[in-house]
Amino acid sequence: MNYGLIGEKLGHSYSKFIQERLLDNYTYEIHPIPKEKLDAFMKKKDFKGINVTIPYKEKVLPYLDFIDEKAKRIGAVNTIVNKNNKLYGYNTDYYGFDYMIKVHNINLKDKTILILGAGGASKAIQEVCKDHNCKELIMTATRQRDNIVTIDEVYKRSDDIDIIINTTPCGMYPNIYTKACDVSKFKNCKAVIDVVYNPINTELC
């Protein structure tokens, strides 16, 4: 494989469709990898450039020879380039999300923001929110740990939430009728953002 996407389950991905329309004479492969085979794949380095998705954005870090400063701060990568058998890691999730909020005129400054999920995508989005001077970040996961709470805990202070951002796979094809929270509980919510793009209009939105 020269170029492609790695992840555990990739049946939802439009990446091949998108990537091969951006460049001529270019083949982009969808390459699902079971967890037990990730180590062998990364050590073999048999690619020129790959994108990385759930659940490997953090797991690939130990295999990299260089990590971009932004990606290092985030603690996750979604793009790896093989230069002379050295692996260079970057995070374009940050720039994609930053662009999305600007296009839709969503102001994060002084806002209390609920981020659903605490994985690699969540980490990139947390950095965007901080760089836009949000007031408070609240992260949820299925179990409470460190600075991460459950959604039931968030419901207790739901009136404080200004913006909801979903970074979980909830609502993603084929499980399109799932959602990570009940938006109706957040009476003062000004915007809902979902990073899931298949389907375009998720159950959450």
N, C-alpha and C positions, 0 to 999 in steps of 0.2 A: 504493500500500500504506500503510495506517495503522499496523498492528502485525504483526510477524512475526519470522522467524528467517532470518538470512543465514549462508551458509557455502558451501564449494565443492561438497560432495556431501552431500545431506540425505535420501537414501532411507531411512536408519535412524531418522529422528527421530519421536518421539512428541509433540513439542512442541505441535502443533496440537490433538491429542486432549486433552492435559492442560490447555492454556491456555483452550480454549473451554468447559471444564467448570468453570473457576474463576469465570468471570464470565458474566452474561446479556447477550444482544444484543451479542456481541463476536466479531469475525472476526480470526483469527490466521493469517497466510499463511506457508507454507514457500517460501522464495525462494532457490534455489541461484544462485550468481553465479560465473562463471568468473573466474580471476585477472585477466585482461586487462580485465574490465568493472567491477572493484571501484572504481577511481578515479572513473569517471563516476557510479556509483551514489552514492558518498559525497558527491561535490560537488553532486549534484542535491538531496540532502536531502529526498527525497520520501517522508517517513514521519513518524509521530508518536513511535513507540518501536519499537526492534528489539532482539532478542537476537543475539549473535554467537558463532559456533562455528568449529571447525577449517576453514581455517588462518588466520583473520582476526583473532583476538583481540589480536594485537600490531600487525598491519598497519593497523588502523583508527585507531590513536593519533594520527597526524599530522593527521587531519581533525577532531579534537575541539577545541572551544573551552574546555572545562572538564573536568578529570579529578579525580574524587574522590580524597582523600588515600590511602585504602586501595588503590585501583586504581593510583594513581601509584607506590606502594611496590611493588606486585606487578609492574607493568610490562605489564599486560594488562587489557582490559575485555571483558565479555560482555553488557553492557546499555548501550544508548545511547538517550537521551531528547532529542527535538527540542523546545526551548523557544524560541519566537519566532525560529526559524531559527538558533539556536545549539545546538550539539551537546554534550551532557553525558554523560560516560562513567563507568560504575560497574562493580564486579566483585562479583557475587553468588556466584561459585564459592567464594569464601572462606567465606561464611556457610553455604552449603549443606554444604560438607565438614565444617566445624566442628560443625554440627548432627548430621551422620551419625555422627561418631566418639563424640559424647556419647550419642546414642541407643543405640549398640551397646557402650557402656562400654569403649571402647578408649583406654587410657592411653598417651599419647605421651611423657610425661616421662621423661627419662634413657634413651630408647630410640634405638638405631641404626636409621635408617629408610632403606629403599631406595625411591626414586621412579623408576618406569619412565617415561621421557619427559621432555622439557625444554621443552615448549611453553607456551602460555598457561595451561592448566589446571594444569600442573606448578608454575608460578610461584605461583599462588594457594595451592596446597596446601603448598608450601615455607613460605609465610608462616604458615599455620596451625601447621605443625610447630614452627617457631621460637617462636611465641607460646605453645605448650604445653611449651616448654623441653625439646625433644628433645636427646639427647646428640650425635648426628651425622646429617647428611643426605648421602646418596649418590644422585646423579642419573645415569641412563644415557641414552644415545642410540646411534644406529647408528654414529656416528663419535666418536672421542675429541676433546675440545676444552675448554680452560679447566678448569673444575671438574667437567666431565662425562666419565664413563668409559663403556666398552663393558660389556655384560653379561658377557662373558668375563673381564674384569678383576674384576668383582664376585664371580664364582664362586670366585675364588682366596681370598676371605675370606668365604665364604658363612656360616660359623658365627657371624659377628659380627652378622648381620642379625636384628633383632627383628620388624620390620614391613615388609611389601611393599605398595606402593601403585602401581597401574597408572593412568597418565594418557594412555597411547597409545591409538590406535584399534584395536589388536590385539584380536581377539575380538569386534569390533562387527559387526553385521549389514551386509553379507551374508557377511563373512569370519569366521564364528562359530567355526571350528575352529583359529584361530590364537591364540597367546599370546606375551607379551613375554618370558617367562622360564620356566625349569623349577623350579617350587616345591619339588620333591622334593630339590633340592640344598641347601635351607636348613633344616638340622636343628633350629635353635633358633628358628625363626620362630613368633611368637605370634599373628599376625593377617595376613590378606590382604584388601586393599581394592581394589575395581575401580570406577572412575568410569563405565565403560561400563554402560548400563542397557538396551540392546537387543542380546542377550538379557539377562534379569535374572540368570540364572546363567551366567556366562561360562565358557569353557574354563579360564581361569586359576583361577577360584574353585572 
